Amino acid sequence: MHRRPFAGAFLTGGFAALLAAGFLAAPREHAPLPAMARHALDVSLPEWKLTEPVNEIVYGTRGFDTFGETFLLLSAVISVIVLTRPRESRVEAMGEETAGRREQAEDDPDRAPDARERAARRAERAEQDARTPMTVVVRNAVRVVGPVLFAAGCYLVAWGYAPGGGFPAGAVVAGVILMIYAAYGRRMFGTARLEAAELAGALAIVLIAVLGLVVKGAVGADWVPHAAAQTPASGGIVQPFSVAEFAEVGTGILLAVHALLGARHDWSPDQEELS
């Protein structure tokens, strides 16, 4: 941006123009509804017993799209975990690597990989210990706001006729847990439990979709009986689908963040540096 101000100004102005054009072209209050919106209004309450058309679209009419988006998130979480995992230790039959490290440490102790790695890690721990801890004000604010946000996330996933559903509810609850972790420095759940919960949520989503094929003859078909409107059991497969989304999305976000926070620096020098 500083080296190429004209290019930066051109890109910024173009992006601002696109935002302005989109805002001006957005439909106003009295504009006719799109076909999908009209269809959702026509079928939401009579067929799905839902007074919220958004959830009918996300988990009902377009539920297969949400199914794909969920597993895209799962793939992203797996990619983050794989990329942030520490380097695996090498196992050699003849012990060449161990012998080479010992010889290098004897010839030049200051350049030994083990010594440099220990020194770098000590410096990193000292830097972490020197950071200022969270203040009492921040922790008390988390105590006040956390329960409210947690209740809001549970409300979003429990009531199918309210805007929201499992996807945003999972993000809200995961944010509350991360907020507590940032304030107190303690993880509420271990990685193994989060992975088990995410796997259970993903399997539940697959089971819901496959049972639609078995019972109704189509993947993702509505096979759950409908309860009265404005009750937690209204919406057929919308509610179990939303709860499974809640488990998969919330745990997926926590796993990705924990993997990034737990990523360690690879202090071992490259081969060219060793030579």
C-alpha positions as CSV (number, residue, x, y, z in Angstrom):
1,M,0.0,0.0,0.0
2,H,2.8,2.4,0.9
3,R,4.9,1.3,-2.1
4,R,2.1,1.5,-4.6
5,P,-0.3,4.2,-3.4
6,F,-2.1,4.6,-6.8
7,A,-2.8,0.8,-7.1
8,G,-4.1,0.8,-3.5
9,A,-6.3,3.8,-4.0
10,F,-7.7,2.3,-7.2
11,L,-8.5,-1.1,-5.5
12,T,-10.0,0.7,-2.5
13,G,-12.1,3.0,-4.6
14,G,-13.3,0.1,-6.8
15,F,-14.3,-1.9,-3.8
16,A,-16.1,1.0,-2.3
17,A,-18.0,1.6,-5.6
18,L,-19.1,-2.1,-5.7
19,L,-20.4,-1.8,-2.2
20,A,-22.3,1.4,-3.0
21,A,-23.8,-0.2,-6.2
22,G,-24.9,-3.2,-4.2
23,F,-26.4,-1.1,-1.5
24,L,-28.3,1.0,-4.1
25,A,-29.5,-2.1,-6.0
26,A,-30.8,-3.9,-2.9
27,P,-34.5,-4.4,-2.9
28,R,-36.5,-1.9,-0.8
29,E,-39.4,-2.5,1.6
30,H,-42.1,-2.6,-1.1
31,A,-40.1,-4.6,-3.7
32,P,-41.5,-7.9,-4.9
33,L,-40.1,-11.0,-3.1
34,P,-37.9,-13.5,-5.0
35,A,-39.4,-16.8,-5.9
36,M,-37.6,-18.7,-3.2
37,A,-38.8,-16.3,-0.5
38,R,-42.4,-16.6,-1.7
39,H,-42.1,-20.4,-1.7
40,A,-40.7,-20.4,1.8
41,L,-43.6,-18.3,3.0
42,D,-46.1,-20.6,1.3
43,V,-44.7,-23.8,2.8
44,S,-43.1,-22.7,6.1
45,L,-46.2,-22.7,8.3
46,P,-48.6,-25.0,6.5
47,E,-46.2,-27.8,5.8
48,W,-43.3,-27.4,8.2
49,K,-45.2,-25.8,11.2
50,L,-42.5,-23.1,11.3
51,T,-43.2,-19.4,11.7
52,E,-39.6,-18.6,10.7
53,P,-39.0,-19.0,6.9
54,V,-35.3,-18.7,7.2
55,N,-34.9,-21.9,9.1
56,E,-37.3,-23.6,6.7
57,I,-34.9,-22.7,3.8
58,V,-31.6,-23.4,5.6
59,Y,-32.6,-26.8,7.2
60,G,-35.6,-27.8,5.1
61,T,-35.9,-26.8,1.5
62,R,-32.2,-26.1,1.0
63,G,-31.0,-28.5,3.7
64,F,-28.8,-30.4,1.3
65,D,-26.8,-27.2,0.7
66,T,-26.4,-26.8,4.5
67,F,-25.2,-30.4,4.6
68,G,-22.4,-29.6,2.1
69,E,-21.4,-26.4,3.9
70,T,-21.1,-28.3,7.2
71,F,-18.7,-30.8,5.8
72,L,-16.7,-28.0,4.1
73,L,-16.3,-26.6,7.6
74,L,-15.3,-30.1,8.8
75,S,-12.7,-30.3,6.1
76,A,-11.3,-26.9,7.0
77,V,-11.0,-27.9,10.7
78,I,-9.1,-31.1,9.7
79,S,-6.8,-29.1,7.5
80,V,-6.0,-26.7,10.4
81,I,-5.3,-29.6,12.7
82,V,-3.0,-31.3,10.2
83,L,-1.1,-28.1,9.4
84,T,-0.5,-27.1,13.0
85,R,0.5,-30.5,14.4
86,P,4.2,-30.7,15.5
87,R,6.8,-32.4,13.5
88,E,6.9,-36.1,14.0
89,S,10.1,-37.6,15.4
90,R,12.2,-39.6,12.9
91,V,12.9,-43.2,13.6
92,E,16.1,-44.6,11.9
93,A,17.3,-48.1,12.1
94,M,21.0,-47.2,12.4
95,G,20.7,-44.0,14.5
96,E,22.4,-41.7,12.0
97,E,20.4,-38.7,13.1
98,T,21.2,-39.2,16.8
99,A,24.9,-39.8,16.1
100,G,25.0,-36.7,13.9
101,R,23.5,-34.5,16.5
102,R,25.9,-35.8,19.2
103,E,28.9,-35.2,16.9
104,Q,27.7,-31.7,16.0
105,A,27.2,-30.8,19.7
106,E,30.7,-31.9,20.5
107,D,32.3,-30.0,17.6
108,D,30.3,-26.8,18.0
109,P,28.0,-26.7,21.0
110,D,26.6,-23.2,20.2
111,R,25.3,-24.4,16.8
112,A,23.9,-27.7,18.1
113,P,20.2,-27.9,17.1
114,D,19.2,-29.2,20.6
115,A,20.9,-26.3,22.4
116,R,19.5,-23.7,20.0
117,E,16.0,-25.2,20.3
118,R,16.1,-25.2,24.1
119,A,17.4,-21.6,24.2
120,A,14.6,-20.4,21.8
121,R,11.9,-22.2,23.8
122,R,13.2,-20.7,27.1
123,A,13.0,-17.2,25.5
124,E,9.5,-17.9,24.3
125,R,8.3,-19.1,27.7
126,A,9.9,-16.0,29.3
127,E,8.0,-13.8,26.9
128,Q,4.8,-15.5,27.7
129,D,5.3,-15.2,31.4
130,A,6.0,-11.5,31.1
131,R,2.6,-10.8,29.5
132,T,0.2,-8.8,31.6
133,P,-2.7,-11.1,32.9
134,M,-6.3,-10.2,32.4
135,T,-7.6,-7.6,34.7
136,V,-10.4,-8.1,37.3
137,V,-12.7,-5.9,35.2
138,V,-12.3,-8.2,32.1
139,R,-13.0,-11.3,34.2
140,N,-16.0,-9.8,35.9
141,A,-17.3,-8.7,32.5
142,V,-17.0,-12.3,31.2
143,R,-18.9,-13.5,34.2
144,V,-21.8,-11.2,33.4
145,V,-21.8,-11.5,29.6
146,G,-21.0,-15.1,29.3
147,P,-24.2,-16.6,30.8
148,V,-26.3,-14.2,28.7
149,L,-24.6,-15.2,25.4
150,F,-24.7,-18.9,26.3
151,A,-28.4,-18.7,26.9
152,A,-28.8,-16.8,23.6
153,G,-26.9,-19.6,21.8
154,C,-29.1,-22.3,23.4
155,Y,-32.2,-20.4,22.5
156,L,-31.1,-20.2,18.9
157,V,-30.7,-23.9,18.6
158,A,-33.7,-25.0,20.8
159,W,-36.5,-23.1,19.0
160,G,-36.9,-23.8,15.3
161,Y,-39.3,-21.0,14.7
162,A,-36.8,-18.3,15.9
163,P,-34.2,-16.9,13.5
164,G,-30.9,-18.7,13.9
165,G,-30.5,-22.4,14.2
166,G,-27.5,-24.7,14.9
167,F,-25.0,-23.0,12.7
168,P,-25.0,-19.5,14.4
169,A,-25.8,-21.1,17.8
170,G,-22.6,-23.2,17.6
171,A,-20.6,-20.1,16.7
172,V,-22.1,-18.1,19.7
173,V,-21.5,-20.9,22.3
174,A,-17.9,-21.5,20.9
175,G,-17.3,-17.8,21.3
176,V,-18.4,-17.9,24.9
177,I,-16.1,-20.8,25.7
178,L,-13.2,-19.0,23.9
179,M,-13.9,-15.8,25.8
180,I,-13.7,-17.7,29.1
181,Y,-10.4,-19.3,28.0
182,A,-9.0,-15.8,27.1
183,A,-10.0,-14.4,30.4
184,Y,-9.0,-17.3,32.7
185,G,-6.5,-19.2,30.6
186,R,-8.2,-22.5,31.2
187,R,-9.7,-24.9,28.7
188,M,-13.1,-26.2,29.5
189,F,-12.9,-29.2,27.3
190,G,-10.0,-31.5,26.2
191,T,-9.3,-32.1,22.5
192,A,-10.4,-35.7,22.7
193,R,-13.8,-34.8,24.0
194,L,-14.2,-32.0,21.3
195,E,-13.2,-34.4,18.6
196,A,-15.7,-37.0,19.8
197,A,-18.5,-34.4,20.0
198,E,-17.7,-33.1,16.5
199,L,-17.7,-36.7,15.1
200,A,-21.0,-37.4,16.8
201,G,-22.5,-34.2,15.3
202,A,-21.3,-35.1,11.8
203,L,-22.5,-38.7,12.1
204,A,-25.9,-37.4,13.3
205,I,-26.2,-35.1,10.2
206,V,-25.4,-38.0,7.9
207,L,-27.9,-40.3,9.7
208,I,-30.6,-37.7,9.4
209,A,-30.0,-37.4,5.6
210,V,-29.8,-41.1,5.0
211,L,-32.9,-41.9,7.0
212,G,-34.7,-39.5,4.6
213,L,-33.7,-41.8,1.8
214,V,-34.8,-44.9,3.7
215,V,-38.1,-43.6,4.9
216,K,-39.2,-41.2,2.2
217,G,-37.1,-42.2,-0.8
218,A,-34.9,-39.1,-1.0
219,V,-31.7,-38.0,0.8
220,G,-32.6,-35.3,3.3
221,A,-36.3,-35.8,3.0
222,D,-38.5,-34.8,6.0
223,W,-39.2,-38.0,7.8
224,V,-39.8,-36.7,11.4
225,P,-43.5,-36.1,12.5
226,H,-44.5,-32.4,12.8
227,A,-45.6,-31.0,16.1
228,A,-47.6,-27.9,16.7
229,A,-46.3,-24.6,15.6
230,Q,-44.1,-22.5,17.9
231,T,-43.0,-25.6,19.9
232,P,-39.4,-27.0,20.0
233,A,-40.5,-30.1,18.1
234,S,-42.1,-28.3,15.2
235,G,-40.4,-28.4,11.8
236,G,-39.8,-32.1,11.3
237,I,-36.1,-32.8,10.6
238,V,-35.3,-29.1,11.1
239,Q,-34.8,-29.4,14.9
240,P,-32.6,-32.6,14.9
241,F,-30.7,-31.2,12.0
242,S,-30.2,-27.9,13.8
243,V,-29.0,-29.6,17.0
244,A,-26.5,-31.8,15.0
245,E,-25.2,-28.6,13.3
246,F,-24.8,-27.0,16.7
247,A,-22.6,-29.8,17.9
248,E,-20.5,-30.0,14.8
249,V,-20.0,-26.3,14.2
250,G,-19.4,-25.4,17.8
251,T,-16.8,-28.1,18.4
252,G,-15.2,-27.6,15.0
253,I,-14.5,-23.9,15.8
254,L,-13.1,-24.8,19.2
255,L,-10.8,-27.5,17.7
256,A,-9.5,-25.1,15.0
257,V,-8.8,-22.3,17.5
258,H,-7.2,-24.7,20.0
259,A,-5.0,-26.1,17.2
260,L,-3.8,-22.6,16.2
261,L,-3.2,-21.6,19.9
262,G,-1.3,-24.8,20.6
263,A,0.8,-24.7,17.4
264,R,4.5,-24.8,18.4
265,H,7.4,-23.1,16.6
266,D,9.7,-25.5,14.8
267,W,13.0,-24.3,16.1
268,S,15.1,-27.0,14.4
269,P,17.3,-25.5,11.7
270,D,17.0,-26.4,8.0
271,Q,19.4,-28.8,6.3
272,E,21.2,-25.9,4.5
273,E,21.8,-24.1,7.8
274,L,23.2,-27.3,9.4
275,S,25.6,-27.7,6.6
